[in-house]
Amino acid sequence: MNSAQWLGNSGEDDPDVHFMRKALDEALAAYEKDEVPVGAVVVHKNRIIARSHNLTETLTDVTAHAEMQAITAAASALSSKYLEECTLYVTLEPCPMCAGALRWSQLGRLVYGADDEKSGFMRWGAAMLHPRTELRKGVLKTDCARLMTEFFKGKRFKI
């Protein structure tokens, strides 16, 4: 399944919606691997340079979040530890660990879908990000949240 099958076709004129759909494709790949379905893509000059999804179960690594994988891949693609000209699209609000890594990478822009009221960095505020990082939240929020809900509903009702 891909995001085109999961979602409708509204908002295609908004580049943030377009790239969030690509992040949702990654989240669906995580879902199919029985990983928490979070997906991320990094865009530089309107081109995807990194894509990833959660791999914490696959790698047996609590730090293998989609964002961490994406930061590493993007830095490698650019041969730079700084991502100031990049946008990270992620389906779920990053946790404090990921927000800290995004701060150190000096990410130019962060766009996320669903809020994470329990574990998201916004509990501590946007100041966790680099001061120059632009933030947009709620892009395809309902669809991103629905994927998480479906995943955890399946976990609760497995016999």
MODELLER restraints for C-alpha pairs under 7 A, 6 or more apart:
rsr = mdl.restraints
at = mdl.atoms
rsr.add(forms.Gaussian(group=physical.xy_distance, feature=features.Distance(at['CA:2:A'], at['CA:25:A']), mean=5.24, stdev=0.5))
rsr.add(forms.Gaussian(group=physical.xy_distance, feature=features.Distance(at['CA:2:A'], at['CA:28:A']), mean=6.74, stdev=0.5))
rsr.add(forms.Gaussian(group=physical.xy_distance, feature=features.Distance(at['CA:3:A'], at['CA:21:A']), mean=5.70, stdev=0.5))
rsr.add(forms.Gaussian(group=physical.xy_distance, feature=features.Distance(at['CA:3:A'], at['CA:24:A']), mean=5.79, stdev=0.5))
rsr.add(forms.Gaussian(group=physical.xy_distance, feature=features.Distance(at['CA:3:A'], at['CA:25:A']), mean=5.28, stdev=0.5))
rsr.add(forms.Gaussian(group=physical.xy_distance, feature=features.Distance(at['CA:7:A'], at['CA:143:A']), mean=7.00, stdev=0.5))
rsr.add(forms.Gaussian(group=physical.xy_distance, feature=features.Distance(at['CA:11:A'], at['CA:17:A']), mean=6.04, stdev=0.5))
rsr.add(forms.Gaussian(group=physical.xy_distance, feature=features.Distance(at['CA:12:A'], at['CA:18:A']), mean=5.80, stdev=0.5))
rsr.add(forms.Gaussian(group=physical.xy_distance, feature=features.Distance(at['CA:17:A'], at['CA:139:A']), mean=6.42, stdev=0.5))
rsr.add(forms.Gaussian(group=physical.xy_distance, feature=features.Distance(at['CA:17:A'], at['CA:140:A']), mean=6.85, stdev=0.5))
rsr.add(forms.Gaussian(group=physical.xy_distance, feature=features.Distance(at['CA:19:A'], at['CA:89:A']), mean=6.72, stdev=0.5))
rsr.add(forms.Gaussian(group=physical.xy_distance, feature=features.Distance(at['CA:20:A'], at['CA:89:A']), mean=5.78, stdev=0.5))
rsr.add(forms.Gaussian(group=physical.xy_distance, feature=features.Distance(at['CA:20:A'], at['CA:90:A']), mean=6.95, stdev=0.5))
rsr.add(forms.Gaussian(group=physical.xy_distance, feature=features.Distance(at['CA:20:A'], at['CA:91:A']), mean=7.00, stdev=0.5))
rsr.add(forms.Gaussian(group=physical.xy_distance, feature=features.Distance(at['CA:22:A'], at['CA:41:A']), mean=6.91, stdev=0.5))
rsr.add(forms.Gaussian(group=physical.xy_distance, feature=features.Distance(at['CA:23:A'], at['CA:39:A']), mean=4.76, stdev=0.5))
rsr.add(forms.Gaussian(group=physical.xy_distance, feature=features.Distance(at['CA:23:A'], at['CA:40:A']), mean=4.58, stdev=0.5))
rsr.add(forms.Gaussian(group=physical.xy_distance, feature=features.Distance(at['CA:23:A'], at['CA:41:A']), mean=5.43, stdev=0.5))
rsr.add(forms.Gaussian(group=physical.xy_distance, feature=features.Distance(at['CA:23:A'], at['CA:89:A']), mean=6.31, stdev=0.5))
rsr.add(forms.Gaussian(group=physical.xy_distance, feature=features.Distance(at['CA:23:A'], at['CA:90:A']), mean=5.93, stdev=0.5))
rsr.add(forms.Gaussian(group=physical.xy_distance, feature=features.Distance(at['CA:23:A'], at['CA:91:A']), mean=6.26, stdev=0.5))
rsr.add(forms.Gaussian(group=physical.xy_distance, feature=features.Distance(at['CA:24:A'], at['CA:39:A']), mean=5.78, stdev=0.5))
rsr.add(forms.Gaussian(group=physical.xy_distance, feature=features.Distance(at['CA:24:A'], at['CA:91:A']), mean=6.33, stdev=0.5))
rsr.add(forms.Gaussian(group=physical.xy_distance, feature=features.Distance(at['CA:26:A'], at['CA:39:A']), mean=4.44, stdev=0.5))
rsr.add(forms.Gaussian(group=physical.xy_distance, feature=features.Distance(at['CA:26:A'], at['CA:40:A']), mean=6.52, stdev=0.5))
rsr.add(forms.Gaussian(group=physical.xy_distance, feature=features.Distance(at['CA:26:A'], at['CA:52:A']), mean=6.08, stdev=0.5))
rsr.add(forms.Gaussian(group=physical.xy_distance, feature=features.Distance(at['CA:26:A'], at['CA:53:A']), mean=5.37, stdev=0.5))
rsr.add(forms.Gaussian(group=physical.xy_distance, feature=features.Distance(at['CA:27:A'], at['CA:37:A']), mean=4.45, stdev=0.5))
rsr.add(forms.Gaussian(group=physical.xy_distance, feature=features.Distance(at['CA:27:A'], at['CA:38:A']), mean=4.47, stdev=0.5))
rsr.add(forms.Gaussian(group=physical.xy_distance, feature=features.Distance(at['CA:27:A'], at['CA:39:A']), mean=3.93, stdev=0.5))
rsr.add(forms.Gaussian(group=physical.xy_distance, feature=features.Distance(at['CA:27:A'], at['CA:53:A']), mean=5.84, stdev=0.5))
rsr.add(forms.Gaussian(group=physical.xy_distance, feature=features.Distance(at['CA:28:A'], at['CA:37:A']), mean=6.18, stdev=0.5))
rsr.add(forms.Gaussian(group=physical.xy_distance, feature=features.Distance(at['CA:30:A'], at['CA:36:A']), mean=6.40, stdev=0.5))
rsr.add(forms.Gaussian(group=physical.xy_distance, feature=features.Distance(at['CA:30:A'], at['CA:37:A']), mean=4.93, stdev=0.5))
rsr.add(forms.Gaussian(group=physical.xy_distance, feature=features.Distance(at['CA:30:A'], at['CA:38:A']), mean=6.78, stdev=0.5))
rsr.add(forms.Gaussian(group=physical.xy_distance, feature=features.Distance(at['CA:30:A'], at['CA:53:A']), mean=5.77, stdev=0.5))
rsr.add(forms.Gaussian(group=physical.xy_distance, feature=features.Distance(at['CA:30:A'], at['CA:54:A']), mean=6.07, stdev=0.5))
rsr.add(forms.Gaussian(group=physical.xy_distance, feature=features.Distance(at['CA:31:A'], at['CA:37:A']), mean=4.77, stdev=0.5))
rsr.add(forms.Gaussian(group=physical.xy_distance, feature=features.Distance(at['CA:35:A'], at['CA:54:A']), mean=6.23, stdev=0.5))
rsr.add(forms.Gaussian(group=physical.xy_distance, feature=features.Distance(at['CA:35:A'], at['CA:55:A']), mean=6.56, stdev=0.5))
rsr.add(forms.Gaussian(group=physical.xy_distance, feature=features.Distance(at['CA:35:A'], at['CA:57:A']), mean=6.28, stdev=0.5))
rsr.add(forms.Gaussian(group=physical.xy_distance, feature=features.Distance(at['CA:36:A'], at['CA:54:A']), mean=6.42, stdev=0.5))
rsr.add(forms.Gaussian(group=physical.xy_distance, feature=features.Distance(at['CA:37:A'], at['CA:54:A']), mean=6.77, stdev=0.5))
rsr.add(forms.Gaussian(group=physical.xy_distance, feature=features.Distance(at['CA:37:A'], at['CA:148:A']), mean=6.26, stdev=0.5))
rsr.add(forms.Gaussian(group=physical.xy_distance, feature=features.Distance(at['CA:38:A'], at['CA:53:A']), mean=5.64, stdev=0.5))
rsr.add(forms.Gaussian(group=physical.xy_distance, feature=features.Distance(at['CA:38:A'], at['CA:54:A']), mean=5.75, stdev=0.5))
rsr.add(forms.Gaussian(group=physical.xy_distance, feature=features.Distance(at['CA:38:A'], at['CA:66:A']), mean=6.27, stdev=0.5))
rsr.add(forms.Gaussian(group=physical.xy_distance, feature=features.Distance(at['CA:38:A'], at['CA:91:A']), mean=5.69, stdev=0.5))
rsr.add(forms.Gaussian(group=physical.xy_distance, feature=features.Distance(at['CA:38:A'], at['CA:92:A']), mean=6.24, stdev=0.5))
rsr.add(forms.Gaussian(group=physical.xy_distance, feature=features.Distance(at['CA:39:A'], at['CA:52:A']), mean=5.90, stdev=0.5))
rsr.add(forms.Gaussian(group=physical.xy_distance, feature=features.Distance(at['CA:39:A'], at['CA:53:A']), mean=4.23, stdev=0.5))
rsr.add(forms.Gaussian(group=physical.xy_distance, feature=features.Distance(at['CA:39:A'], at['CA:54:A']), mean=6.68, stdev=0.5))
rsr.add(forms.Gaussian(group=physical.xy_distance, feature=features.Distance(at['CA:39:A'], at['CA:66:A']), mean=5.67, stdev=0.5))
rsr.add(forms.Gaussian(group=physical.xy_distance, feature=features.Distance(at['CA:39:A'], at['CA:90:A']), mean=5.69, stdev=0.5))
rsr.add(forms.Gaussian(group=physical.xy_distance, feature=features.Distance(at['CA:39:A'], at['CA:91:A']), mean=5.68, stdev=0.5))
rsr.add(forms.Gaussian(group=physical.xy_distance, feature=features.Distance(at['CA:40:A'], at['CA:51:A']), mean=5.72, stdev=0.5))
rsr.add(forms.Gaussian(group=physical.xy_distance, feature=features.Distance(at['CA:40:A'], at['CA:52:A']), mean=5.32, stdev=0.5))
rsr.add(forms.Gaussian(group=physical.xy_distance, feature=features.Distance(at['CA:40:A'], at['CA:53:A']), mean=6.00, stdev=0.5))
rsr.add(forms.Gaussian(group=physical.xy_distance, feature=features.Distance(at['CA:40:A'], at['CA:66:A']), mean=5.71, stdev=0.5))
rsr.add(forms.Gaussian(group=physical.xy_distance, feature=features.Distance(at['CA:40:A'], at['CA:67:A']), mean=6.09, stdev=0.5))
rsr.add(forms.Gaussian(group=physical.xy_distance, feature=features.Distance(at['CA:40:A'], at['CA:70:A']), mean=6.53, stdev=0.5))
rsr.add(forms.Gaussian(group=physical.xy_distance, feature=features.Distance(at['CA:40:A'], at['CA:88:A']), mean=6.85, stdev=0.5))
rsr.add(forms.Gaussian(group=physical.xy_distance, feature=features.Distance(at['CA:40:A'], at['CA:89:A']), mean=5.41, stdev=0.5))
rsr.add(forms.Gaussian(group=physical.xy_distance, feature=features.Distance(at['CA:40:A'], at['CA:90:A']), mean=4.29, stdev=0.5))
rsr.add(forms.Gaussian(group=physical.xy_distance, feature=features.Distance(at['CA:40:A'], at['CA:91:A']), mean=6.63, stdev=0.5))
rsr.add(forms.Gaussian(group=physical.xy_distance, feature=features.Distance(at['CA:41:A'], at['CA:48:A']), mean=6.59, stdev=0.5))
rsr.add(forms.Gaussian(group=physical.xy_distance, feature=features.Distance(at['CA:41:A'], at['CA:50:A']), mean=5.51, stdev=0.5))
rsr.add(forms.Gaussian(group=physical.xy_distance, feature=features.Distance(at['CA:41:A'], at['CA:51:A']), mean=4.25, stdev=0.5))
rsr.add(forms.Gaussian(group=physical.xy_distance, feature=features.Distance(at['CA:41:A'], at['CA:52:A']), mean=6.38, stdev=0.5))
rsr.add(forms.Gaussian(group=physical.xy_distance, feature=features.Distance(at['CA:41:A'], at['CA:70:A']), mean=6.50, stdev=0.5))
rsr.add(forms.Gaussian(group=physical.xy_distance, feature=features.Distance(at['CA:41:A'], at['CA:88:A']), mean=5.84, stdev=0.5))
rsr.add(forms.Gaussian(group=physical.xy_distance, feature=features.Distance(at['CA:41:A'], at['CA:89:A']), mean=5.31, stdev=0.5))
rsr.add(forms.Gaussian(group=physical.xy_distance, feature=features.Distance(at['CA:41:A'], at['CA:90:A']), mean=6.69, stdev=0.5))
rsr.add(forms.Gaussian(group=physical.xy_distance, feature=features.Distance(at['CA:42:A'], at['CA:48:A']), mean=5.68, stdev=0.5))
rsr.add(forms.Gaussian(group=physical.xy_distance, feature=features.Distance(at['CA:42:A'], at['CA:49:A']), mean=5.79, stdev=0.5))
rsr.add(forms.Gaussian(group=physical.xy_distance, feature=features.Distance(at['CA:42:A'], at['CA:50:A']), mean=5.06, stdev=0.5))
rsr.add(forms.Gaussian(group=physical.xy_distance, feature=features.Distance(at['CA:42:A'], at['CA:51:A']), mean=6.41, stdev=0.5))
rsr.add(forms.Gaussian(group=physical.xy_distance, feature=features.Distance(at['CA:42:A'], at['CA:70:A']), mean=6.55, stdev=0.5))
rsr.add(forms.Gaussian(group=physical.xy_distance, feature=features.Distance(at['CA:42:A'], at['CA:74:A']), mean=6.59, stdev=0.5))
rsr.add(forms.Gaussian(group=physical.xy_distance, feature=features.Distance(at['CA:42:A'], at['CA:86:A']), mean=6.51, stdev=0.5))
rsr.add(forms.Gaussian(group=physical.xy_distance, feature=features.Distance(at['CA:42:A'], at['CA:87:A']), mean=5.62, stdev=0.5))
rsr.add(forms.Gaussian(group=physical.xy_distance, feature=features.Distance(at['CA:42:A'], at['CA:88:A']), mean=4.51, stdev=0.5))
rsr.add(forms.Gaussian(group=physical.xy_distance, feature=features.Distance(at['CA:42:A'], at['CA:89:A']), mean=6.31, stdev=0.5))
rsr.add(forms.Gaussian(group=physical.xy_distance, feature=features.Distance(at['CA:43:A'], at['CA:49:A']), mean=5.78, stdev=0.5))
rsr.add(forms.Gaussian(group=physical.xy_distance, feature=features.Distance(at['CA:43:A'], at['CA:86:A']), mean=5.51, stdev=0.5))
rsr.add(forms.Gaussian(group=physical.xy_distance, feature=features.Distance(at['CA:43:A'], at['CA:87:A']), mean=5.18, stdev=0.5))
rsr.add(forms.Gaussian(group=physical.xy_distance, feature=features.Distance(at['CA:43:A'], at['CA:88:A']), mean=6.46, stdev=0.5))
rsr.add(forms.Gaussian(group=physical.xy_distance, feature=features.Distance(at['CA:44:A'], at['CA:85:A']), mean=6.29, stdev=0.5))
rsr.add(forms.Gaussian(group=physical.xy_distance, feature=features.Distance(at['CA:44:A'], at['CA:86:A']), mean=4.71, stdev=0.5))
rsr.add(forms.Gaussian(group=physical.xy_distance, feature=features.Distance(at['CA:44:A'], at['CA:87:A']), mean=6.69, stdev=0.5))
rsr.add(forms.Gaussian(group=physical.xy_distance, feature=features.Distance(at['CA:49:A'], at['CA:74:A']), mean=5.90, stdev=0.5))
rsr.add(forms.Gaussian(group=physical.xy_distance, feature=features.Distance(at['CA:49:A'], at['CA:77:A']), mean=6.51, stdev=0.5))
rsr.add(forms.Gaussian(group=physical.xy_distance, feature=features.Distance(at['CA:50:A'], at['CA:70:A']), mean=5.65, stdev=0.5))
rsr.add(forms.Gaussian(group=physical.xy_distance, feature=features.Distance(at['CA:50:A'], at['CA:73:A']), mean=5.54, stdev=0.5))
rsr.add(forms.Gaussian(group=physical.xy_distance, feature=features.Distance(at['CA:50:A'], at['CA:74:A']), mean=5.19, stdev=0.5))
rsr.add(forms.Gaussian(group=physical.xy_distance, feature=features.Distance(at['CA:51:A'], at['CA:70:A']), mean=5.82, stdev=0.5))
rsr.add(forms.Gaussian(group=physical.xy_distance, feature=features.Distance(at['CA:52:A'], at['CA:66:A']), mean=5.34, stdev=0.5))
rsr.add(forms.Gaussian(group=physical.xy_distance, feature=features.Distance(at['CA:52:A'], at['CA:69:A']), mean=6.02, stdev=0.5))
rsr.add(forms.Gaussian(group=physical.xy_distance, feature=features.Distance(at['CA:52:A'], at['CA:70:A']), mean=5.50, stdev=0.5))
rsr.add(forms.Gaussian(group=physical.xy_distance, feature=features.Distance(at['CA:53:A'], at['CA:65:A']), mean=6.93, stdev=0.5))
rsr.add(forms.Gaussian(group=physical.xy_distance, feature=features.Distance(at['CA:53:A'], at['CA:66:A']), mean=4.16, stdev=0.5))
rsr.add(forms.Gaussian(group=physical.xy_distance, feature=features.Distance(at['CA:54:A'], at['CA:64:A']), mean=6.18, stdev=0.5))
rsr.add(forms.Gaussian(group=physical.xy_distance, feature=features.Distance(at['CA:54:A'], at['CA:65:A']), mean=4.67, stdev=0.5))
rsr.add(forms.Gaussian(group=physical.xy_distance, feature=features.Distance(at['CA:54:A'], at['CA:66:A']), mean=4.37, stdev=0.5))
rsr.add(forms.Gaussian(group=physical.xy_distance, feature=features.Distance(at['CA:55:A'], at['CA:64:A']), mean=5.29, stdev=0.5))
rsr.add(forms.Gaussian(group=physical.xy_distance, feature=features.Distance(at['CA:55:A'], at['CA:65:A']), mean=6.32, stdev=0.5))
rsr.add(forms.Gaussian(group=physical.xy_distance, feature=features.Distance(at['CA:56:A'], at['CA:62:A']), mean=5.30, stdev=0.5))
rsr.add(forms.Gaussian(group=physical.xy_distance, feature=features.Distance(at['CA:56:A'], at['CA:63:A']), mean=6.80, stdev=0.5))
rsr.add(forms.Gaussian(group=physical.xy_distance, feature=features.Distance(at['CA:56:A'], at['CA:64:A']), mean=4.85, stdev=0.5))
rsr.add(forms.Gaussian(group=physical.xy_distance, feature=features.Distance(at['CA:56:A'], at['CA:65:A']), mean=6.42, stdev=0.5))
rsr.add(forms.Gaussian(group=physical.xy_distance, feature=features.Distance(at['CA:67:A'], at['CA:98:A']), mean=6.28, stdev=0.5))
rsr.add(forms.Gaussian(group=physical.xy_distance, feature=features.Distance(at['CA:68:A'], at['CA:98:A']), mean=6.33, stdev=0.5))
rsr.add(forms.Gaussian(group=physical.xy_distance, feature=features.Distance(at['CA:75:A'], at['CA:81:A']), mean=5.14, stdev=0.5))
rsr.add(forms.Gaussian(group=physical.xy_distance, feature=features.Distance(at['CA:75:A'], at['CA:82:A']), mean=6.88, stdev=0.5))
rsr.add(forms.Gaussian(group=physical.xy_distance, feature=features.Distance(at['CA:81:A'], at['CA:105:A']), mean=6.01, stdev=0.5))
rsr.add(forms.Gaussian(group=physical.xy_distance, feature=features.Distance(at['CA:82:A'], at['CA:105:A']), mean=4.64, stdev=0.5))
rsr.add(forms.Gaussian(group=physical.xy_distance, feature=features.Distance(at['CA:82:A'], at['CA:106:A']), mean=5.64, stdev=0.5))
rsr.add(forms.Gaussian(group=physical.xy_distance, feature=features.Distance(at['CA:82:A'], at['CA:107:A']), mean=6.98, stdev=0.5))
rsr.add(forms.Gaussian(group=physical.xy_distance, feature=features.Distance(at['CA:83:A'], at['CA:105:A']), mean=5.56, stdev=0.5))
rsr.add(forms.Gaussian(group=physical.xy_distance, feature=features.Distance(at['CA:83:A'], at['CA:106:A']), mean=5.70, stdev=0.5))
rsr.add(forms.Gaussian(group=physical.xy_distance, feature=features.Distance(at['CA:83:A'], at['CA:107:A']), mean=4.71, stdev=0.5))
rsr.add(forms.Gaussian(group=physical.xy_distance, feature=features.Distance(at['CA:83:A'], at['CA:108:A']), mean=6.39, stdev=0.5))
rsr.add(forms.Gaussian(group=physical.xy_distance, feature=features.Distance(at['CA:84:A'], at['CA:106:A']), mean=5.25, stdev=0.5))
rsr.add(forms.Gaussian(group=physical.xy_distance, feature=features.Distance(at['CA:84:A'], at['CA:107:A']), mean=4.62, stdev=0.5))
rsr.add(forms.Gaussian(group=physical.xy_distance, feature=features.Distance(at['CA:84:A'], at['CA:108:A']), mean=4.11, stdev=0.5))
rsr.add(forms.Gaussian(group=physical.xy_distance, feature=features.Distance(at['CA:85:A'], at['CA:108:A']), mean=5.30, stdev=0.5))
rsr.add(forms.Gaussian(group=physical.xy_distance, feature=features.Distance(at['CA:86:A'], at['CA:107:A']), mean=6.17, stdev=0.5))
rsr.add(forms.Gaussian(group=physical.xy_distance, feature=features.Distance(at['CA:86:A'], at['CA:108:A']), mean=5.33, stdev=0.5))
rsr.add(forms.Gaussian(group=physical.xy_distance, feature=features.Distance(at['CA:86:A'], at['CA:109:A']), mean=6.38, stdev=0.5))
rsr.add(forms.Gaussian(group=physical.xy_distance, feature=features.Distance(at['CA:87:A'], at['CA:107:A']), mean=6.88, stdev=0.5))
rsr.add(forms.Gaussian(group=physical.xy_distance, feature=features.Distance(at['CA:87:A'], at['CA:108:A']), mean=5.99, stdev=0.5))
rsr.add(forms.Gaussian(group=physical.xy_distance, feature=features.Distance(at['CA:87:A'], at['CA:109:A']), mean=4.52, stdev=0.5))
rsr.add(forms.Gaussian(group=physical.xy_distance, feature=features.Distance(at['CA:87:A'], at['CA:110:A']), mean=5.60, stdev=0.5))
rsr.add(forms.Gaussian(group=physical.xy_distance, feature=features.Distance(at['CA:88:A'], at['CA:109:A']), mean=6.42, stdev=0.5))
rsr.add(forms.Gaussian(group=physical.xy_distance, feature=features.Distance(at['CA:88:A'], at['CA:110:A']), mean=5.01, stdev=0.5))
rsr.add(forms.Gaussian(group=physical.xy_distance, feature=features.Distance(at['CA:88:A'], at['CA:111:A']), mean=6.11, stdev=0.5))
rsr.add(forms.Gaussian(group=physical.xy_distance, feature=features.Distance(at['CA:89:A'], at['CA:110:A']), mean=6.29, stdev=0.5))
rsr.add(forms.Gaussian(group=physical.xy_distance, feature=features.Distance(at['CA:89:A'], at['CA:111:A']), mean=4.85, stdev=0.5))
rsr.add(forms.Gaussian(group=physical.xy_distance, feature=features.Distance(at['CA:89:A'], at['CA:112:A']), mean=5.68, stdev=0.5))
rsr.add(forms.Gaussian(group=physical.xy_distance, feature=features.Distance(at['CA:90:A'], at['CA:111:A']), mean=6.45, stdev=0.5))
rsr.add(forms.Gaussian(group=physical.xy_distance, feature=features.Distance(at['CA:90:A'], at['CA:112:A']), mean=4.81, stdev=0.5))
rsr.add(forms.Gaussian(group=physical.xy_distance, feature=features.Distance(at['CA:90:A'], at['CA:113:A']), mean=6.53, stdev=0.5))
rsr.add(forms.Gaussian(group=physical.xy_distance, feature=features.Distance(at['CA:91:A'], at['CA:112:A']), mean=5.43, stdev=0.5))
rsr.add(forms.Gaussian(group=physical.xy_distance, feature=features.Distance(at['CA:91:A'], at['CA:113:A']), mean=4.60, stdev=0.5))
rsr.add(forms.Gaussian(group=physical.xy_distance, feature=features.Distance(at['CA:91:A'], at['CA:114:A']), mean=6.14, stdev=0.5))
rsr.add(forms.Gaussian(group=physical.xy_distance, feature=features.Distance(at['CA:91:A'], at['CA:144:A']), mean=5.58, stdev=0.5))
rsr.add(forms.Gaussian(group=physical.xy_distance, feature=features.Distance(at['CA:92:A'], at['CA:112:A']), mean=5.82, stdev=0.5))
rsr.add(forms.Gaussian(group=physical.xy_distance, feature=features.Distance(at['CA:92:A'], at['CA:113:A']), mean=5.41, stdev=0.5))
rsr.add(forms.Gaussian(group=physical.xy_distance, feature=features.Distance(at['CA:92:A'], at['CA:114:A']), mean=4.79, stdev=0.5))
rsr.add(forms.Gaussian(group=physical.xy_distance, feature=features.Distance(at['CA:92:A'], at['CA:115:A']), mean=6.12, stdev=0.5))
rsr.add(forms.Gaussian(group=physical.xy_distance, feature=features.Distance(at['CA:92:A'], at['CA:116:A']), mean=6.60, stdev=0.5))
rsr.add(forms.Gaussian(group=physical.xy_distance, feature=features.Distance(at['CA:92:A'], at['CA:144:A']), mean=6.98, stdev=0.5))
rsr.add(forms.Gaussian(group=physical.xy_distance, feature=features.Distance(at['CA:93:A'], at['CA:112:A']), mean=5.66, stdev=0.5))
rsr.add(forms.Gaussian(group=physical.xy_distance, feature=features.Distance(at['CA:93:A'], at['CA:113:A']), mean=6.78, stdev=0.5))
rsr.add(forms.Gaussian(group=physical.xy_distance, feature=features.Distance(at['CA:93:A'], at['CA:114:A']), mean=6.07, stdev=0.5))
rsr.add(forms.Gaussian(group=physical.xy_distance, feature=features.Distance(at['CA:93:A'], at['CA:115:A']), mean=5.17, stdev=0.5))
rsr.add(forms.Gaussian(group=physical.xy_distance, feature=features.Distance(at['CA:93:A'], at['CA:116:A']), mean=5.49, stdev=0.5))
rsr.add(forms.Gaussian(group=physical.xy_distance, feature=features.Distance(at['CA:93:A'], at['CA:120:A']), mean=5.49, stdev=0.5))
rsr.add(forms.Gaussian(group=physical.xy_distance, feature=features.Distance(at['CA:94:A'], at['CA:120:A']), mean=5.51, stdev=0.5))
rsr.add(forms.Gaussian(group=physical.xy_distance, feature=features.Distance(at['CA:94:A'], at['CA:121:A']), mean=6.06, stdev=0.5))
rsr.add(forms.Gaussian(group=physical.xy_distance, feature=features.Distance(at['CA:95:A'], at['CA:119:A']), mean=5.71, stdev=0.5))
rsr.add(forms.Gaussian(group=physical.xy_distance, feature=features.Distance(at['CA:95:A'], at['CA:120:A']), mean=4.43, stdev=0.5))
rsr.add(forms.Gaussian(group=physical.xy_distance, feature=features.Distance(at['CA:95:A'], at['CA:121:A']), mean=4.93, stdev=0.5))
rsr.add(forms.Gaussian(group=physical.xy_distance, feature=features.Distance(at['CA:96:A'], at['CA:120:A']), mean=6.50, stdev=0.5))
rsr.add(forms.Gaussian(group=physical.xy_distance, feature=features.Distance(at['CA:96:A'], at['CA:121:A']), mean=4.59, stdev=0.5))
rsr.add(forms.Gaussian(group=physical.xy_distance, feature=features.Distance(at['CA:99:A'], at['CA:121:A']), mean=6.45, stdev=0.5))
rsr.add(forms.Gaussian(group=physical.xy_distance, feature=features.Distance(at['CA:99:A'], at['CA:128:A']), mean=6.20, stdev=0.5))
rsr.add(forms.Gaussian(group=physical.xy_distance, feature=features.Distance(at['CA:99:A'], at['CA:129:A']), mean=5.91, stdev=0.5))
rsr.add(forms.Gaussian(group=physical.xy_distance, feature=features.Distance(at['CA:100:A'], at['CA:128:A']), mean=6.41, stdev=0.5))
rsr.add(forms.Gaussian(group=physical.xy_distance, feature=features.Distance(at['CA:100:A'], at['CA:129:A']), mean=6.72, stdev=0.5))
rsr.add(forms.Gaussian(group=physical.xy_distance, feature=features.Distance(at['CA:102:A'], at['CA:129:A']), mean=6.52, stdev=0.5))
rsr.add(forms.Gaussian(group=physical.xy_distance, feature=features.Distance(at['CA:103:A'], at['CA:128:A']), mean=6.88, stdev=0.5))
rsr.add(forms.Gaussian(group=physical.xy_distance, feature=features.Distance(at['CA:103:A'], at['CA:129:A']), mean=4.62, stdev=0.5))
rsr.add(forms.Gaussian(group=physical.xy_distance, feature=features.Distance(at['CA:103:A'], at['CA:130:A']), mean=4.38, stdev=0.5))
rsr.add(forms.Gaussian(group=physical.xy_distance, feature=features.Distance(at['CA:106:A'], at['CA:130:A']), mean=5.67, stdev=0.5))
rsr.add(forms.Gaussian(group=physical.xy_distance, feature=features.Distance(at['CA:107:A'], at['CA:133:A']), mean=5.80, stdev=0.5))
rsr.add(forms.Gaussian(group=physical.xy_distance, feature=features.Distance(at['CA:108:A'], at['CA:132:A']), mean=6.66, stdev=0.5))
rsr.add(forms.Gaussian(group=physical.xy_distance, feature=features.Distance(at['CA:108:A'], at['CA:133:A']), mean=4.73, stdev=0.5))
rsr.add(forms.Gaussian(group=physical.xy_distance, feature=features.Distance(at['CA:108:A'], at['CA:134:A']), mean=6.29, stdev=0.5))
rsr.add(forms.Gaussian(group=physical.xy_distance, feature=features.Distance(at['CA:109:A'], at['CA:133:A']), mean=5.04, stdev=0.5))
rsr.add(forms.Gaussian(group=physical.xy_distance, feature=features.Distance(at['CA:109:A'], at['CA:134:A']), mean=4.51, stdev=0.5))
rsr.add(forms.Gaussian(group=physical.xy_distance, feature=features.Distance(at['CA:109:A'], at['CA:135:A']), mean=5.88, stdev=0.5))
rsr.add(forms.Gaussian(group=physical.xy_distance, feature=features.Distance(at['CA:110:A'], at['CA:133:A']), mean=6.91, stdev=0.5))
rsr.add(forms.Gaussian(group=physical.xy_distance, feature=features.Distance(at['CA:110:A'], at['CA:134:A']), mean=6.19, stdev=0.5))
rsr.add(forms.Gaussian(group=physical.xy_distance, feature=features.Distance(at['CA:110:A'], at['CA:135:A']), mean=4.97, stdev=0.5))
rsr.add(forms.Gaussian(group=physical.xy_distance, feature=features.Distance(at['CA:110:A'], at['CA:136:A']), mean=6.32, stdev=0.5))
rsr.add(forms.Gaussian(group=physical.xy_distance, feature=features.Distance(at['CA:111:A'], at['CA:135:A']), mean=6.00, stdev=0.5))
rsr.add(forms.Gaussian(group=physical.xy_distance, feature=features.Distance(at['CA:111:A'], at['CA:136:A']), mean=4.75, stdev=0.5))
rsr.add(forms.Gaussian(group=physical.xy_distance, feature=features.Distance(at['CA:111:A'], at['CA:137:A']), mean=5.58, stdev=0.5))
rsr.add(forms.Gaussian(group=physical.xy_distance, feature=features.Distance(at['CA:112:A'], at['CA:136:A']), mean=6.62, stdev=0.5))
rsr.add(forms.Gaussian(group=physical.xy_distance, feature=features.Distance(at['CA:112:A'], at['CA:137:A']), mean=4.91, stdev=0.5))
rsr.add(forms.Gaussian(group=physical.xy_distance, feature=features.Distance(at['CA:112:A'], at['CA:138:A']), mean=6.17, stdev=0.5))
rsr.add(forms.Gaussian(group=physical.xy_distance, feature=features.Distance(at['CA:112:A'], at['CA:139:A']), mean=6.23, stdev=0.5))
rsr.add(forms.Gaussian(group=physical.xy_distance, feature=features.Distance(at['CA:113:A'], at['CA:137:A']), mean=5.92, stdev=0.5))
rsr.add(forms.Gaussian(group=physical.xy_distance, feature=features.Distance(at['CA:113:A'], at['CA:138:A']), mean=4.57, stdev=0.5))
rsr.add(forms.Gaussian(group=physical.xy_distance, feature=features.Distance(at['CA:113:A'], at['CA:139:A']), mean=4.68, stdev=0.5))
rsr.add(forms.Gaussian(group=physical.xy_distance, feature=features.Distance(at['CA:113:A'], at['CA:140:A']), mean=5.50, stdev=0.5))
rsr.add(forms.Gaussian(group=physical.xy_distance, feature=features.Distance(at['CA:113:A'], at['CA:141:A']), mean=4.38, stdev=0.5))
rsr.add(forms.Gaussian(group=physical.xy_distance, feature=features.Distance(at['CA:113:A'], at['CA:144:A']), mean=5.81, stdev=0.5))
rsr.add(forms.Gaussian(group=physical.xy_distance, feature=features.Distance(at['CA:114:A'], at['CA:138:A']), mean=5.90, stdev=0.5))
rsr.add(forms.Gaussian(group=physical.xy_distance, feature=features.Distance(at['CA:114:A'], at['CA:141:A']), mean=4.52, stdev=0.5))
rsr.add(forms.Gaussian(group=physical.xy_distance, feature=features.Distance(at['CA:114:A'], at['CA:142:A']), mean=6.98, stdev=0.5))
rsr.add(forms.Gaussian(group=physical.xy_distance, feature=features.Distance(at['CA:114:A'], at['CA:144:A']), mean=5.52, stdev=0.5))
rsr.add(forms.Gaussian(group=physical.xy_distance, feature=features.Distance(at['CA:114:A'], at['CA:145:A']), mean=5.23, stdev=0.5))
